[in-house]
Amino acid sequence: MLSDRVKSLRDTGVNGPIPADLVQASASGLDPHITPESALLQVPRIAKARGVSEDMLKKAVAQASEGRQLGFLGTPRVNVLVLNLALDDLIKH
């Protein structure tokens, strides 16, 4: 339920407006992408959970970001799978 997802985010310390893609699921529920705004909103929480600096995490978000398809279709997005794999690799080293 939408209100449960919002409450869950609020309970983890997310403040301010919450981007729609953080509370709505794709049709399959398996979409590996979120907006850059959604990724950056979660930086403090994820940095703390992963034990990395917020600056390091912001750089990783930027590296996992993809632009519009063909330069004009869709919206910029962050590939969460690529981001998580990069974070796993950073933590190992």
Backbone torsions as a table, in degrees:
resi	resn	phi	psi	omega
1	MET	NA	142.6	-175.7
2	LEU	-57.4	-45.8	-178.0
3	SER	-65.6	-31.2	177.1
4	ASP	-66.4	-39.5	179.0
5	ARG	-66.7	-41.2	177.6
6	VAL	-63.4	-46.4	179.6
7	LYS	-59.6	-42.5	179.3
8	SER	-59.9	-43.2	178.0
9	LEU	-65.5	-44.0	178.8
10	ARG	-61.2	-39.6	-179.6
11	ASP	-64.2	-25.0	179.3
12	THR	-92.4	5.8	174.9
13	GLY	98.9	6.2	178.1
14	VAL	-75.5	123.6	-179.1
15	ASN	-115.7	166.2	176.9
16	GLY	77.5	-170.5	-179.6
17	PRO	-62.3	140.5	179.3
18	ILE	-106.9	121.4	178.0
19	PRO	-58.7	143.6	-176.3
20	ALA	-57.0	-36.1	-176.4
21	ASP	-67.9	-12.7	176.1
22	LEU	-83.4	-17.5	-177.4
23	VAL	-118.0	-9.7	178.1
24	GLN	-111.1	140.4	178.7
25	ALA	-95.9	151.1	173.2
26	SER	-69.7	170.4	-178.2
27	ALA	-55.4	-40.3	-179.5
28	SER	-88.8	-17.5	-175.6
29	GLY	75.2	9.5	-174.8
30	LEU	-118.6	12.3	-176.8
31	ASP	-62.6	122.0	-177.3
32	PRO	-84.7	9.7	-176.0
33	HIS	-118.3	145.7	170.1
34	ILE	-134.6	166.5	178.9
35	THR	-72.6	154.7	175.3
36	PRO	-57.5	-36.1	179.2
37	GLU	-61.7	-41.7	179.0
38	SER	-65.8	-40.7	178.8
39	ALA	-64.3	-46.4	-177.6
40	LEU	-68.2	-31.3	177.7
41	LEU	-62.4	-30.4	-176.9
42	GLN	-92.7	-1.3	-176.2
43	VAL	-53.6	-50.7	-178.1
44	PRO	-58.2	-43.6	-178.0
45	ARG	-66.9	-45.1	-177.6
46	ILE	-70.6	-39.2	178.3
47	ALA	-60.0	-43.0	179.0
48	LYS	-65.1	-45.8	-178.4
49	ALA	-65.6	-34.6	-177.3
50	ARG	-90.4	-12.7	-179.4
51	GLY	72.4	34.4	177.4
52	VAL	-122.5	163.2	179.2
53	SER	-74.4	153.8	177.6
54	GLU	-62.7	-37.7	178.5
55	ASP	-63.0	-42.1	178.7
56	MET	-62.9	-41.6	-179.4
57	LEU	-67.2	-39.7	177.8
58	LYS	-61.9	-38.5	177.0
59	LYS	-65.3	-41.0	178.9
60	ALA	-65.1	-38.2	176.4
61	VAL	-61.7	-44.9	179.6
62	ALA	-61.2	-39.9	-179.6
63	GLN	-70.1	-28.8	-179.8
64	ALA	-90.1	1.6	-178.9
65	SER	-80.6	143.6	178.3
66	GLU	-123.4	141.9	178.9
67	GLY	-81.6	-170.7	177.4
68	ARG	-66.3	145.8	177.4
69	GLN	-66.3	132.8	-177.5
70	LEU	57.2	18.1	177.5
71	GLY	82.5	-7.7	-178.3
72	PHE	-145.7	-8.3	-179.0
73	LEU	-96.4	138.5	176.0
74	GLY	74.3	-160.5	-178.7
75	THR	-124.8	157.4	174.1
76	PRO	-59.2	149.3	-176.5
77	ARG	-150.5	161.9	176.6
78	VAL	-114.1	127.7	177.0
79	ASN	-82.3	105.7	-174.4
80	VAL	-65.6	-35.3	177.8
81	LEU	-62.6	-47.8	178.8
82	VAL	-61.4	-42.2	179.2
83	LEU	-61.8	-47.2	-179.3
84	ASN	-64.8	-38.8	177.1
85	LEU	-64.7	-39.8	177.8
86	ALA	-64.7	-41.0	178.5
87	LEU	-66.0	-40.4	176.1
88	ASP	-58.5	-42.1	-179.1
89	ASP	-67.2	-40.0	178.9
90	LEU	-63.4	-41.1	-176.3
91	ILE	-70.3	-31.9	179.3
92	LYS	-68.2	-28.9	-174.4
93	HIS	-102.3	NA	NA
